[in-house]
Amino acid sequence: MKHIIKSIKKTYNLYKQPLQIGDLLEFKQTNWIIIGIEAVAITYSQLDLEETE
C-alpha cells in the first residue's frame, strides 16, 4: 500500500464555501475523502487550502 495519504492544494473564491473534513473530492476520476486541512492562506479575494486526502 503505497501513498495512501495525499495532499491536494485547491483555491476557492471567498464567496464560495470550500470542502470540509469528511467531504468527498473527485480528483483524476477517483473519489477521495478529506481527512484534514494542513494549511490555509487568504490572498485578496481567494482562499487557498492544502487538504489531506
Secondary structure, 3 states (H helix, E strand, C coil): CCCCCCEEEEEEECCCCCCCCCCEEEECCEEEECCEEEEEEEECCEEEEEEEC
